[in-house]
Amino acid sequence: MKGLGIFLIIAGLVLTLVTGFKFFTKEKIVDIGSIEVSADKPHSVNWSPILGIGIMVVGGILVIAGKRKL
């Protein structure tokens, strides 16, 4: 559980610092015979930094729980 907790802390830190990314897809606008016109269509994926903070908290709980002996 301690290893998973450390992984979640690192993943949460990355999600807190990087709050999204963009990517582009090609979209065909006109297709008349041998003539094609296409354009890049932007898409963005965004998330709240609170998500990263929550994941770091869960990771911290797992690290603390991993240190306890039952």
N, CA, C and O atoms as a Tripos MOL2 file, in Angstrom:
@<TRIPOS>MOLECULE
protein
  280   279    70     0     0
PROTEIN
NO_CHARGES

@<TRIPOS>ATOM
      1 N           0.8170   -1.1900    0.0000 N.3       1 MET1
      2 CA          0.0000    0.0000    0.0000 C.3       1 MET1
      3 C           0.8660    1.2610    0.0000 C.2       1 MET1
      4 O           0.4700    2.3020   -0.5240 O.2       1 MET1
      5 N           2.0470    1.1480    0.5940 N.am      2 LYS2
      6 CA          2.9210    2.3080    0.6490 C.3       2 LYS2
      7 C           3.3700    2.7230   -0.7530 C.2       2 LYS2
      8 O           3.4280    3.9130   -1.0620 O.2       2 LYS2
      9 N           3.6890    1.7330   -1.6060 N.am      3 GLY3
     10 CA          4.1030    2.0370   -2.9820 C.3       3 GLY3
     11 C           2.9970    2.6980   -3.7770 C.2       3 GLY3
     12 O           3.2480    3.6370   -4.5330 O.2       3 GLY3
     13 N           1.7630    2.2120   -3.6130 N.am      4 LEU4
     14 CA          0.6200    2.8130   -4.2950 C.3       4 LEU4
     15 C           0.3940    4.2380   -3.8040 C.2       4 LEU4
     16 O           0.0580    5.1250   -4.5880 O.2       4 LEU4
     17 N           0.5810    4.4520   -2.5060 N.am      5 GLY5
     18 CA          0.4210    5.7920   -1.9490 C.3       5 GLY5
     19 C           1.4230    6.7690   -2.5250 C.2       5 GLY5
     20 O           1.0710    7.9020   -2.8530 O.2       5 GLY5
     21 N           2.6660    6.3420   -2.6520 N.am      6 ILE6
     22 CA          3.7000    7.2180   -3.2310 C.3       6 ILE6
     23 C           3.3830    7.5230   -4.6880 C.2       6 ILE6
     24 O           3.5470    8.6560   -5.1400 O.2       6 ILE6
     25 N           2.9240    6.5030   -5.4270 N.am      7 PHE7
     26 CA          2.5330    6.7200   -6.8250 C.3       7 PHE7
     27 C           1.3890    7.7320   -6.9090 C.2       7 PHE7
     28 O           1.4120    8.6120   -7.7690 O.2       7 PHE7
     29 N           0.3910    7.6210   -6.0290 N.am      8 LEU8
     30 CA         -0.7430    8.5510   -6.0530 C.3       8 LEU8
     31 C          -0.3190    9.9730   -5.6840 C.2       8 LEU8
     32 O          -0.8550   10.9410   -6.2240 O.2       8 LEU8
     33 N           0.6290   10.0990   -4.7780 N.am      9 ILE9
     34 CA          1.1210   11.4410   -4.4250 C.3       9 ILE9
     35 C           1.8000   12.0860   -5.6320 C.2       9 ILE9
     36 O           1.5740   13.2620   -5.9190 O.2       9 ILE9
     37 N           2.6260   11.3250   -6.3330 N.am     10 ILE10
     38 CA          3.3130   11.8630   -7.5160 C.3      10 ILE10
     39 C           2.3130   12.1830   -8.6260 C.2      10 ILE10
     40 O           2.4110   13.2280   -9.2690 O.2      10 ILE10
     41 N           1.3480   11.2810   -8.8530 N.am     11 ALA11
     42 CA          0.3300   11.5270   -9.8840 C.3      11 ALA11
     43 C          -0.5170   12.7410   -9.5280 C.2      11 ALA11
     44 O          -0.8600   13.5320  -10.4070 O.2      11 ALA11
     45 N          -0.8590   12.9010   -8.2590 N.am     12 GLY12
     46 CA         -1.6370   14.0620   -7.8240 C.3      12 GLY12
     47 C          -0.8780   15.3570   -8.0120 C.2      12 GLY12
     48 O          -1.4590   16.3770   -8.3840 O.2      12 GLY12
     49 N           0.4280   15.3200   -7.7550 N.am     13 LEU13
     50 CA          1.2590   16.5130   -7.9560 C.3      13 LEU13
     51 C           1.2930   16.9030   -9.4320 C.2      13 LEU13
     52 O           1.1880   18.0810   -9.7740 O.2      13 LEU13
     53 N           1.4380   15.9100  -10.2940 N.am     14 VAL14
     54 CA          1.4450   16.1890  -11.7430 C.3      14 VAL14
     55 C           0.0970   16.7470  -12.1780 C.2      14 VAL14
     56 O           0.0490   17.7090  -12.9460 O.2      14 VAL14
     57 N          -1.0060   16.1590  -11.7000 N.am     15 LEU15
     58 CA         -2.3430   16.6430  -12.0770 C.3      15 LEU15
     59 C          -2.6120   18.0430  -11.5340 C.2      15 LEU15
     60 O          -3.3780   18.8000  -12.1290 O.2      15 LEU15
     61 N          -1.9880   18.3950  -10.4070 N.am     16 THR16
     62 CA         -2.1640   19.7350   -9.8590 C.3      16 THR16
     63 C          -1.3940   20.7670  -10.6780 C.2      16 THR16
     64 O          -1.8810   21.8750  -10.9020 O.2      16 THR16
     65 N          -0.2050   20.4050  -11.1180 N.am     17 LEU17
     66 CA          0.6190   21.3520  -11.8660 C.3      17 LEU17
     67 C           0.2020   21.4730  -13.3240 C.2      17 LEU17
     68 O           0.2410   22.5680  -13.8860 O.2      17 LEU17
     69 N          -0.1970   20.3660  -13.9470 N.am     18 VAL18
     70 CA         -0.6130   20.3610  -15.3560 C.3      18 VAL18
     71 C          -2.1200   20.1610  -15.3620 C.2      18 VAL18
     72 O          -2.6100   19.0580  -15.1190 O.2      18 VAL18
     73 N          -2.8490   21.2310  -15.6410 N.am     19 THR19
     74 CA         -4.3100   21.1750  -15.5020 C.3      19 THR19
     75 C          -5.0420   20.8910  -16.8090 C.2      19 THR19
     76 O          -6.2500   21.1110  -16.8940 O.2      19 THR19
     77 N          -4.3430   20.4130  -17.8160 N.am     20 GLY20
     78 CA         -5.0200   20.0610  -19.0540 C.3      20 GLY20
     79 C          -4.0410   19.9650  -20.2100 C.2      20 GLY20
     80 O          -2.8530   20.2600  -20.0780 O.2      20 GLY20
     81 N          -4.5790   19.5420  -21.3500 N.am     21 PHE21
     82 CA         -3.7670   19.4730  -22.5560 C.3      21 PHE21
     83 C          -4.6670   19.6330  -23.7740 C.2      21 PHE21
     84 O          -5.8820   19.4550  -23.6900 O.2      21 PHE21
     85 N          -4.0520   19.9720  -24.9140 N.am     22 LYS22
     86 CA         -4.7640   20.1440  -26.1760 C.3      22 LYS22
     87 C          -4.2400   19.1410  -27.1880 C.2      22 LYS22
     88 O          -3.0700   18.7580  -27.1660 O.2      22 LYS22
     89 N          -5.1370   18.7230  -28.0770 N.am     23 PHE23
     90 CA         -4.7140   17.9080  -29.2000 C.3      23 PHE23
     91 C          -5.5530   18.3010  -30.4070 C.2      23 PHE23
     92 O          -6.6290   18.8840  -30.2690 O.2      23 PHE23
     93 N          -5.0450   17.9750  -31.5910 N.am     24 PHE24
     94 CA         -5.7000   18.3720  -32.8310 C.3      24 PHE24
     95 C          -6.0540   17.1370  -33.6550 C.2      24 PHE24
     96 O          -5.3160   16.1520  -33.6740 O.2      24 PHE24
     97 N          -7.1900   17.2100  -34.3300 N.am     25 THR25
     98 CA         -7.5790   16.1710  -35.2700 C.3      25 THR25
     99 C          -7.8470   16.8210  -36.6220 C.2      25 THR25
    100 O          -8.2430   17.9840  -36.6980 O.2      25 THR25
    101 N          -7.6280   16.0680  -37.6690 N.am     26 LYS26
    102 CA         -7.9200   16.5660  -39.0200 C.3      26 LYS26
    103 C          -9.3960   16.3340  -39.3090 C.2      26 LYS26
    104 O          -9.9340   15.2530  -39.0700 O.2      26 LYS26
    105 N         -10.0310   17.3670  -39.8240 N.am     27 GLU27
    106 CA        -11.4420   17.2720  -40.1760 C.3      27 GLU27
    107 C         -11.6050   17.6470  -41.6430 C.2      27 GLU27
    108 O         -11.1530   18.7050  -42.0810 O.2      27 GLU27
    109 N         -12.2570   16.7660  -42.3930 N.am     28 LYS28
    110 CA        -12.4640   17.0200  -43.8130 C.3      28 LYS28
    111 C         -13.6140   18.0160  -43.9560 C.2      28 LYS28
    112 O         -14.7160   17.7870  -43.4580 O.2      28 LYS28
    113 N         -13.3380   19.1170  -44.6400 N.am     29 ILE29
    114 CA        -14.3500   20.1620  -44.8220 C.3      29 ILE29
    115 C         -15.0230   20.0130  -46.1810 C.2      29 ILE29
    116 O         -16.2500   20.0320  -46.2760 O.2      29 ILE29
    117 N         -14.2160   19.8650  -47.2370 N.am     30 VAL30
    118 CA        -14.7540   19.7400  -48.5930 C.3      30 VAL30
    119 C         -14.1000   18.5440  -49.2560 C.2      30 VAL30
    120 O         -12.8850   18.3660  -49.1660 O.2      30 VAL30
    121 N         -14.9040   17.7160  -49.9280 N.am     31 ASP31
    122 CA        -14.3890   16.5740  -50.6760 C.3      31 ASP31
    123 C         -15.1430   16.5080  -51.9960 C.2      31 ASP31
    124 O         -16.2240   15.9250  -52.0820 O.2      31 ASP31
    125 N         -14.5520   17.1180  -53.0290 N.am     32 ILE32
    126 CA        -15.1670   17.1350  -54.3590 C.3      32 ILE32
    127 C         -14.2120   16.4350  -55.3110 C.2      32 ILE32
    128 O         -13.2210   17.0190  -55.7490 O.2      32 ILE32
    129 N         -14.5070   15.2040  -55.6220 N.am     33 GLY33
    130 CA        -13.6620   14.4560  -56.5450 C.3      33 GLY33
    131 C         -12.2570   14.3000  -55.9920 C.2      33 GLY33
    132 O         -12.0450   13.7140  -54.9300 O.2      33 GLY33
    133 N         -11.2980   14.8420  -56.7430 N.am     34 SER34
    134 CA         -9.9040   14.7250  -56.3060 C.3      34 SER34
    135 C          -9.4630   15.9130  -55.4450 C.2      34 SER34
    136 O          -8.3130   15.9750  -55.0100 O.2      34 SER34
    137 N         -10.3760   16.8470  -55.2040 N.am     35 ILE35
    138 CA        -10.0450   18.0230  -54.3920 C.3      35 ILE35
    139 C         -10.5530   17.7890  -52.9650 C.2      35 ILE35
    140 O         -11.7350   17.5330  -52.7390 O.2      35 ILE35
    141 N          -9.6330   17.8840  -52.0250 N.am     36 GLU36
    142 CA         -9.9840   17.7540  -50.6110 C.3      36 GLU36
    143 C          -9.4810   18.9590  -49.8470 C.2      36 GLU36
    144 O          -8.3550   19.4100  -50.0540 O.2      36 GLU36
    145 N         -10.3090   19.4760  -48.9730 N.am     37 VAL37
    146 CA         -9.9130   20.5560  -48.0790 C.3      37 VAL37
    147 C         -10.1420   20.0690  -46.6610 C.2      37 VAL37
    148 O         -11.2430   19.6550  -46.3000 O.2      37 VAL37
    149 N          -9.0860   20.1250  -45.8640 N.am     38 SER38
    150 CA         -9.2210   19.6970  -44.4740 C.3      38 SER38
    151 C          -8.6460   20.7660  -43.5560 C.2      38 SER38
    152 O          -7.8590   21.6140  -43.9760 O.2      38 SER38
    153 N          -9.0510   20.7060  -42.3110 N.am     39 ALA39
    154 CA         -8.5770   21.6720  -41.3200 C.3      39 ALA39
    155 C          -8.2920   20.9490  -40.0160 C.2      39 ALA39
    156 O          -8.8610   19.8960  -39.7290 O.2      39 ALA39
    157 N          -7.3990   21.5380  -39.2340 N.am     40 ASP40
    158 CA         -7.1140   20.9990  -37.9090 C.3      40 ASP40
    159 C          -8.1600   21.5230  -36.9310 C.2      40 ASP40
    160 O          -8.3750   22.7300  -36.8160 O.2      40 ASP40
    161 N          -8.8050   20.5950  -36.2290 N.am     41 LYS41
    162 CA         -9.8180   20.9700  -35.2450 C.3      41 LYS41
    163 C          -9.2190   20.7650  -33.8540 C.2      41 LYS41
    164 O          -8.8350   19.6480  -33.5060 O.2      41 LYS41
    165 N          -9.1340   21.8390  -33.0490 N.am     42 PRO42
    166 CA         -8.5380   21.7030  -31.7180 C.3      42 PRO42
    167 C          -9.5210   21.1020  -30.7110 C.2      42 PRO42
    168 O         -10.7170   21.3930  -30.7470 O.2      42 PRO42
    169 N          -9.0120   20.2750  -29.8280 N.am     43 HIS43
    170 CA         -9.7800   19.7130  -28.7240 C.3      43 HIS43
    171 C          -8.9660   19.9490  -27.4520 C.2      43 HIS43
    172 O          -7.7370   19.8730  -27.4740 O.2      43 HIS43
    173 N          -9.6380   20.2280  -26.3700 N.am     44 SER44
    174 CA         -8.9110   20.4060  -25.1180 C.3      44 SER44
    175 C          -9.5340   19.5480  -24.0320 C.2      44 SER44
    176 O         -10.7510   19.3720  -23.9750 O.2      44 SER44
    177 N          -8.6720   19.0170  -23.1690 N.am     45 VAL45
    178 CA         -9.0930   18.2300  -22.0170 C.3      45 VAL45
    179 C          -8.5810   18.9590  -20.7860 C.2      45 VAL45
    180 O          -7.3730   19.1310  -20.6270 O.2      45 VAL45
    181 N          -9.4750   19.3850  -19.9220 N.am     46 ASN46
    182 CA         -9.1070   20.1510  -18.7310 C.3      46 ASN46
    183 C          -9.6750   19.4980  -17.4840 C.2      46 ASN46
    184 O         -10.7140   18.8380  -17.5330 O.2      46 ASN46
    185 N          -8.9850   19.6860  -16.3640 N.am     47 TRP47
    186 CA         -9.4820   19.2130  -15.0750 C.3      47 TRP47
    187 C          -9.0900   20.2270  -14.0140 C.2      47 TRP47
    188 O          -8.2070   21.0590  -14.2220 O.2      47 TRP47
    189 N          -9.7540   20.1420  -12.8900 N.am     48 SER48
    190 CA         -9.5130   21.0630  -11.7940 C.3      48 SER48
    191 C          -8.2830   20.6440  -10.9950 C.2      48 SER48
    192 O          -8.0460   19.4480  -10.8230 O.2      48 SER48
    193 N          -7.4940   21.6040  -10.5030 N.am     49 PRO49
    194 CA         -6.3640   21.2450   -9.6450 C.3      49 PRO49
    195 C          -6.8050   20.5890   -8.3380 C.2      49 PRO49
    196 O          -6.0160   19.9070   -7.6830 O.2      49 PRO49
    197 N          -8.0660   20.7960   -7.9630 N.am     50 ILE50
    198 CA         -8.5930   20.1710   -6.7490 C.3      50 ILE50
    199 C          -8.5780   18.6490   -6.8910 C.2      50 ILE50
    200 O          -8.4110   17.9430   -5.8960 O.2      50 ILE50
    201 N          -8.7460   18.1400   -8.0940 N.am     51 LEU51
    202 CA         -8.6560   16.7060   -8.3390 C.3      51 LEU51
    203 C          -7.2750   16.1850   -7.9560 C.2      51 LEU51
    204 O          -7.1660   15.1510   -7.2960 O.2      51 LEU51
    205 N          -6.2290   16.8840   -8.3580 N.am     52 GLY52
    206 CA         -4.8660   16.4880   -8.0150 C.3      52 GLY52
    207 C          -4.6130   16.5390   -6.5170 C.2      52 GLY52
    208 O          -3.9480   15.6640   -5.9630 O.2      52 GLY52
    209 N          -5.1440   17.5640   -5.8650 N.am     53 ILE53
    210 CA         -4.9740   17.6810   -4.4180 C.3      53 ILE53
    211 C          -5.6800   16.5280   -3.7100 C.2      53 ILE53
    212 O          -5.1490   15.9690   -2.7510 O.2      53 ILE53
    213 N          -6.8650   16.1740   -4.1750 N.am     54 GLY54
    214 CA         -7.5920   15.0420   -3.5860 C.3      54 GLY54
    215 C          -6.8420   13.7320   -3.7460 C.2      54 GLY54
    216 O          -6.8060   12.9160   -2.8250 O.2      54 GLY54
    217 N          -6.2430   13.5250   -4.9110 N.am     55 ILE55
    218 CA         -5.4730   12.2990   -5.1390 C.3      55 ILE55
    219 C          -4.2340   12.2760   -4.2500 C.2      55 ILE55
    220 O          -3.8500   11.2150   -3.7590 O.2      55 ILE55
    221 N          -3.6010   13.4390   -4.0350 N.am     56 MET56
    222 CA         -2.4490   13.4880   -3.1320 C.3      56 MET56
    223 C          -2.8500   13.1650   -1.7000 C.2      56 MET56
    224 O          -2.1000   12.5040   -0.9820 O.2      56 MET56
    225 N          -4.0260   13.6230   -1.2770 N.am     57 VAL57
    226 CA         -4.5070   13.3240    0.0760 C.3      57 VAL57
    227 C          -4.7320   11.8260    0.2430 C.2      57 VAL57
    228 O          -4.3380   11.2400    1.2510 O.2      57 VAL57
    229 N          -5.3660   11.2140   -0.7480 N.am     58 VAL58
    230 CA         -5.5910    9.7620   -0.6870 C.3      58 VAL58
    231 C          -4.2530    9.0250   -0.6500 C.2      58 VAL58
    232 O          -4.1000    8.0590    0.0970 O.2      58 VAL58
    233 N          -3.2910    9.4700   -1.4450 N.am     59 GLY59
    234 CA         -1.9660    8.8620   -1.4260 C.3      59 GLY59
    235 C          -1.2840    9.0120   -0.0760 C.2      59 GLY59
    236 O          -0.6310    8.0840    0.4000 O.2      59 GLY59
    237 N          -1.4330   10.1730    0.5410 N.am     60 GLY60
    238 CA         -0.8650   10.3920    1.8700 C.3      60 GLY60
    239 C          -1.4910    9.4870    2.9160 C.2      60 GLY60
    240 O          -0.8000    8.9760    3.7980 O.2      60 GLY60
    241 N          -2.7930    9.2880    2.8190 N.am     61 ILE61
    242 CA         -3.4790    8.3810    3.7460 C.3      61 ILE61
    243 C          -2.9640    6.9570    3.5680 C.2      61 ILE61
    244 O          -2.7600    6.2470    4.5520 O.2      61 ILE61
    245 N          -2.7530    6.5330    2.3270 N.am     62 LEU62
    246 CA         -2.2370    5.1930    2.0810 C.3      62 LEU62
    247 C          -0.8110    5.0280    2.6020 C.2      62 LEU62
    248 O          -0.4650    3.9660    3.1180 O.2      62 LEU62
    249 N           0.0210    6.0640    2.4740 N.am     63 VAL63
    250 CA          1.3870    5.9810    2.9960 C.3      63 VAL63
    251 C           1.3650    5.8720    4.5120 C.2      63 VAL63
    252 O           2.0990    5.0690    5.0870 O.2      63 VAL63
    253 N           0.5310    6.6710    5.1620 N.am     64 ILE64
    254 CA          0.4280    6.6250    6.6240 C.3      64 ILE64
    255 C          -0.1230    5.2760    7.0760 C.2      64 ILE64
    256 O           0.3620    4.6930    8.0450 O.2      64 ILE64
    257 N          -1.1400    4.7840    6.3690 N.am     65 ALA65
    258 CA         -1.7210    3.4870    6.7250 C.3      65 ALA65
    259 C          -0.7270    2.3640    6.4800 C.2      65 ALA65
    260 O          -0.7760    1.3470    7.1720 O.2      65 ALA65
    261 N           0.1690    2.5160    5.5200 N.am     66 GLY66
    262 CA          1.1810    1.5000    5.2430 C.3      66 GLY66
    263 C           2.2490    1.4450    6.3170 C.2      66 GLY66
    264 O           2.8790    0.4040    6.5050 O.2      66 GLY66
    265 N           2.4680    2.5440    7.0270 N.am     67 LYS67
    266 CA          3.4730    2.5750    8.0750 C.3      67 LYS67
    267 C           2.9630    1.9350    9.3730 C.2      67 LYS67
    268 O           3.7510    1.4360   10.1770 O.2      67 LYS67
    269 N           1.6480    1.9540    9.5690 N.am     68 ARG68
    270 CA          1.0790    1.4030   10.8050 C.3      68 ARG68
    271 C           1.1960   -0.1080   10.8090 C.2      68 ARG68
    272 O           1.0990   -0.7530    9.7650 O.2      68 ARG68
    273 N           1.3970   -0.6490   11.9530 N.am     69 LYS69
    274 CA          1.4050   -2.0980   12.1020 C.3      69 LYS69
    275 C           0.1160   -2.5000   12.7930 C.2      69 LYS69
    276 O          -0.2500   -1.9550   13.8330 O.2      69 LYS69
    277 N          -0.5480   -3.4460   12.2050 N.am     70 LEU70
    278 CA         -1.8350   -3.8790   12.7770 C.3      70 LEU70
    279 C          -1.6600   -4.9530   13.7870 C.2      70 LEU70
    280 O          -2.6410   -5.4260   14.3610 O.2      70 LEU70
@<TRIPOS>BOND
     1     1     2 1
     2     2     3 1
     3     3     4 2
     4     3     5 am
     5     5     6 1
     6     6     7 1
     7     7     8 2
     8     7     9 am
     9     9    10 1
    10    10    11 1
    11    11    12 2
    12    11    13 am
    13    13    14 1
    14    14    15 1
    15    15    16 2
    16    15    17 am
    17    17    18 1
    18    18    19 1
    19    19    20 2
    20    19    21 am
    21    21    22 1
    22    22    23 1
    23    23    24 2
    24    23    25 am
    25    25    26 1
    26    26    27 1
    27    27    28 2
    28    27    29 am
    29    29    30 1
    30    30    31 1
    31    31    32 2
    32    31    33 am
    33    33    34 1
    34    34    35 1
    35    35    36 2
    36    35    37 am
    37    37    38 1
    38    38    39 1
    39    39    40 2
    40    39    41 am
    41    41    42 1
    42    42    43 1
    43    43    44 2
    44    43    45 am
    45    45    46 1
    46    46    47 1
    47    47    48 2
    48    47    49 am
    49    49    50 1
    50    50    51 1
    51    51    52 2
    52    51    53 am
    53    53    54 1
    54    54    55 1
    55    55    56 2
    56    55    57 am
    57    57    58 1
    58    58    59 1
    59    59    60 2
    60    59    61 am
    61    61    62 1
    62    62    63 1
    63    63    64 2
    64    63    65 am
    65    65    66 1
    66    66    67 1
    67    67    68 2
    68    67    69 am
    69    69    70 1
    70    70    71 1
    71    71    72 2
    72    71    73 am
    73    73    74 1
    74    74    75 1
    75    75    76 2
    76    75    77 am
    77    77    78 1
    78    78    79 1
    79    79    80 2
    80    79    81 am
    81    81    82 1
    82    82    83 1
    83    83    84 2
    84    83    85 am
    85    85    86 1
    86    86    87 1
    87    87    88 2
    88    87    89 am
    89    89    90 1
    90    90    91 1
    91    91    92 2
    92    91    93 am
    93    93    94 1
    94    94    95 1
    95    95    96 2
    96    95    97 am
    97    97    98 1
    98    98    99 1
    99    99   100 2
   100    99   101 am
   101   101   102 1
   102   102   103 1
   103   103   104 2
   104   103   105 am
   105   105   106 1
   106   106   107 1
   107   107   108 2
   108   107   109 am
   109   109   110 1
   110   110   111 1
   111   111   112 2
   112   111   113 am
   113   113   114 1
   114   114   115 1
   115   115   116 2
   116   115   117 am
   117   117   118 1
   118   118   119 1
   119   119   120 2
   120   119   121 am
   121   121   122 1
   122   122   123 1
   123   123   124 2
   124   123   125 am
   125   125   126 1
   126   126   127 1
   127   127   128 2
   128   127   129 am
   129   129   130 1
   130   130   131 1
   131   131   132 2
   132   131   133 am
   133   133   134 1
   134   134   135 1
   135   135   136 2
   136   135   137 am
   137   137   138 1
   138   138   139 1
   139   139   140 2
   140   139   141 am
   141   141   142 1
   142   142   143 1
   143   143   144 2
   144   143   145 am
   145   145   146 1
   146   146   147 1
   147   147   148 2
   148   147   149 am
   149   149   150 1
   150   150   151 1
   151   151   152 2
   152   151   153 am
   153   153   154 1
   154   154   155 1
   155   155   156 2
   156   155   157 am
   157   157   158 1
   158   158   159 1
   159   159   160 2
   160   159   161 am
   161   161   162 1
   162   162   163 1
   163   163   164 2
   164   163   165 am
   165   165   166 1
   166   166   167 1
   167   167   168 2
   168   167   169 am
   169   169   170 1
   170   170   171 1
   171   171   172 2
   172   171   173 am
   173   173   174 1
   174   174   175 1
   175   175   176 2
   176   175   177 am
   177   177   178 1
   178   178   179 1
   179   179   180 2
   180   179   181 am
   181   181   182 1
   182   182   183 1
   183   183   184 2
   184   183   185 am
   185   185   186 1
   186   186   187 1
   187   187   188 2
   188   187   189 am
   189   189   190 1
   190   190   191 1
   191   191   192 2
   192   191   193 am
   193   193   194 1
   194   194   195 1
   195   195   196 2
   196   195   197 am
   197   197   198 1
   198   198   199 1
   199   199   200 2
   200   199   201 am
   201   201   202 1
   202   202   203 1
   203   203   204 2
   204   203   205 am
   205   205   206 1
   206   206   207 1
   207   207   208 2
   208   207   209 am
   209   209   210 1
   210   210   211 1
   211   211   212 2
   212   211   213 am
   213   213   214 1
   214   214   215 1
   215   215   216 2
   216   215   217 am
   217   217   218 1
   218   218   219 1
   219   219   220 2
   220   219   221 am
   221   221   222 1
   222   222   223 1
   223   223   224 2
   224   223   225 am
   225   225   226 1
   226   226   227 1
   227   227   228 2
   228   227   229 am
   229   229   230 1
   230   230   231 1
   231   231   232 2
   232   231   233 am
   233   233   234 1
   234   234   235 1
   235   235   236 2
   236   235   237 am
   237   237   238 1
   238   238   239 1
   239   239   240 2
   240   239   241 am
   241   241   242 1
   242   242   243 1
   243   243   244 2
   244   243   245 am
   245   245   246 1
   246   246   247 1
   247   247   248 2
   248   247   249 am
   249   249   250 1
   250   250   251 1
   251   251   252 2
   252   251   253 am
   253   253   254 1
   254   254   255 1
   255   255   256 2
   256   255   257 am
   257   257   258 1
   258   258   259 1
   259   259   260 2
   260   259   261 am
   261   261   262 1
   262   262   263 1
   263   263   264 2
   264   263   265 am
   265   265   266 1
   266   266   267 1
   267   267   268 2
   268   267   269 am
   269   269   270 1
   270   270   271 1
   271   271   272 2
   272   271   273 am
   273   273   274 1
   274   274   275 1
   275   275   276 2
   276   275   277 am
   277   277   278 1
   278   278   279 1
   279   279   280 2
@<TRIPOS>SUBSTRUCTURE
     1 MET1         2 RESIDUE 1 A MET
     2 LYS2         6 RESIDUE 1 A LYS
     3 GLY3        10 RESIDUE 1 A GLY
     4 LEU4        14 RESIDUE 1 A LEU
     5 GLY5        18 RESIDUE 1 A GLY
     6 ILE6        22 RESIDUE 1 A ILE
     7 PHE7        26 RESIDUE 1 A PHE
     8 LEU8        30 RESIDUE 1 A LEU
     9 ILE9        34 RESIDUE 1 A ILE
    10 ILE10       38 RESIDUE 1 A ILE
    11 ALA11       42 RESIDUE 1 A ALA
    12 GLY12       46 RESIDUE 1 A GLY
    13 LEU13       50 RESIDUE 1 A LEU
    14 VAL14       54 RESIDUE 1 A VAL
    15 LEU15       58 RESIDUE 1 A LEU
    16 THR16       62 RESIDUE 1 A THR
    17 LEU17       66 RESIDUE 1 A LEU
    18 VAL18       70 RESIDUE 1 A VAL
    19 THR19       74 RESIDUE 1 A THR
    20 GLY20       78 RESIDUE 1 A GLY
    21 PHE21       82 RESIDUE 1 A PHE
    22 LYS22       86 RESIDUE 1 A LYS
    23 PHE23       90 RESIDUE 1 A PHE
    24 PHE24       94 RESIDUE 1 A PHE
    25 THR25       98 RESIDUE 1 A THR
    26 LYS26      102 RESIDUE 1 A LYS
    27 GLU27      106 RESIDUE 1 A GLU
    28 LYS28      110 RESIDUE 1 A LYS
    29 ILE29      114 RESIDUE 1 A ILE
    30 VAL30      118 RESIDUE 1 A VAL
    31 ASP31      122 RESIDUE 1 A ASP
    32 ILE32      126 RESIDUE 1 A ILE
    33 GLY33      130 RESIDUE 1 A GLY
    34 SER34      134 RESIDUE 1 A SER
    35 ILE35      138 RESIDUE 1 A ILE
    36 GLU36      142 RESIDUE 1 A GLU
    37 VAL37      146 RESIDUE 1 A VAL
    38 SER38      150 RESIDUE 1 A SER
    39 ALA39      154 RESIDUE 1 A ALA
    40 ASP40      158 RESIDUE 1 A ASP
    41 LYS41      162 RESIDUE 1 A LYS
    42 PRO42      166 RESIDUE 1 A PRO
    43 HIS43      170 RESIDUE 1 A HIS
    44 SER44      174 RESIDUE 1 A SER
    45 VAL45      178 RESIDUE 1 A VAL
    46 ASN46      182 RESIDUE 1 A ASN
    47 TRP47      186 RESIDUE 1 A TRP
    48 SER48      190 RESIDUE 1 A SER
    49 PRO49      194 RESIDUE 1 A PRO
    50 ILE50      198 RESIDUE 1 A ILE
    51 LEU51      202 RESIDUE 1 A LEU
    52 GLY52      206 RESIDUE 1 A GLY
    53 ILE53      210 RESIDUE 1 A ILE
    54 GLY54      214 RESIDUE 1 A GLY
    55 ILE55      218 RESIDUE 1 A ILE
    56 MET56      222 RESIDUE 1 A MET
    57 VAL57      226 RESIDUE 1 A VAL
    58 VAL58      230 RESIDUE 1 A VAL
    59 GLY59      234 RESIDUE 1 A GLY
    60 GLY60      238 RESIDUE 1 A GLY
    61 ILE61      242 RESIDUE 1 A ILE
    62 LEU62      246 RESIDUE 1 A LEU
    63 VAL63      250 RESIDUE 1 A VAL
    64 ILE64      254 RESIDUE 1 A ILE
    65 ALA65      258 RESIDUE 1 A ALA
    66 GLY66      262 RESIDUE 1 A GLY
    67 LYS67      266 RESIDUE 1 A LYS
    68 ARG68      270 RESIDUE 1 A ARG
    69 LYS69      274 RESIDUE 1 A LYS
    70 LEU70      278 RESIDUE 1 A LEU
